[in-house]
Amino acid sequence: MSVLDRSPFLYFLCILAGFALLRVELTGFFAPLSPLVLLIGVIAVLLFSLVLIIHGVLCLVKRR
């Protein structure tokens, strides 16, 4: 296992990558892929945000 396997920092970076995918504008040959890139960005932001929230709640529960 590497250092970033279960790190909340990795999840945060994945959320940022999802937001970057939402902001990218595809032109030319890649323009037809724009809806797919948007969908992947939305899924990445939602999924990793949910994972980060669950990770935080589990850490709070384990402390008590």
C-alpha positions as CSV (number, residue, x, y, z in Angstrom):
1,M,0.0,0.0,0.0
2,S,1.3,3.4,-0.8
3,V,1.0,6.5,1.4
4,L,-1.8,8.0,-0.6
5,D,-4.0,4.9,-0.8
6,R,-6.5,6.0,1.9
7,S,-5.5,9.6,2.4
8,P,-8.2,12.3,2.5
9,F,-5.8,14.4,0.6
10,L,-6.1,12.0,-2.4
11,Y,-9.9,12.3,-2.3
12,F,-9.6,16.1,-2.2
13,L,-7.3,16.0,-5.3
14,C,-9.8,13.8,-7.1
15,I,-12.6,16.3,-6.3
16,L,-10.4,19.1,-7.8
17,A,-9.8,16.9,-10.9
18,G,-13.5,16.5,-11.3
19,F,-14.0,20.3,-11.1
20,A,-11.2,20.7,-13.7
21,L,-13.1,18.3,-16.0
22,L,-16.2,20.5,-15.6
23,R,-14.3,23.6,-16.7
24,V,-12.5,22.1,-19.7
25,E,-13.7,23.1,-23.1
26,L,-13.2,20.6,-25.9
27,T,-12.9,21.9,-29.4
28,G,-12.2,20.4,-32.8
29,F,-11.9,16.7,-33.0
30,F,-12.7,16.2,-29.3
31,A,-15.9,18.3,-29.3
32,P,-18.3,15.3,-29.5
33,L,-16.8,14.0,-26.3
34,S,-17.8,17.1,-24.3
35,P,-21.0,15.6,-22.8
36,L,-19.0,12.5,-21.7
37,V,-16.3,14.6,-20.1
38,L,-18.9,16.7,-18.3
39,L,-20.6,13.5,-17.0
40,I,-17.3,12.0,-15.8
41,G,-16.5,15.3,-14.0
42,V,-19.9,15.4,-12.2
43,I,-19.6,11.8,-11.2
44,A,-16.1,12.3,-9.9
45,V,-17.0,15.3,-7.8
46,L,-20.1,13.6,-6.3
47,L,-18.5,10.3,-5.7
48,F,-15.3,11.5,-4.1
49,S,-17.2,14.1,-2.0
50,L,-19.4,11.4,-0.7
51,V,-16.4,9.2,0.1
52,L,-14.7,12.1,1.9
53,I,-17.8,12.7,4.0
54,I,-18.1,9.0,4.9
55,H,-14.4,8.9,5.7
56,G,-14.9,11.9,8.1
57,V,-18.0,10.5,9.8
58,L,-16.2,7.1,10.3
59,C,-13.2,8.9,11.9
60,L,-15.6,10.8,14.2
61,V,-17.4,7.6,15.2
62,K,-14.1,5.8,15.9
63,R,-13.0,8.6,18.3
64,R,-16.0,8.2,20.6
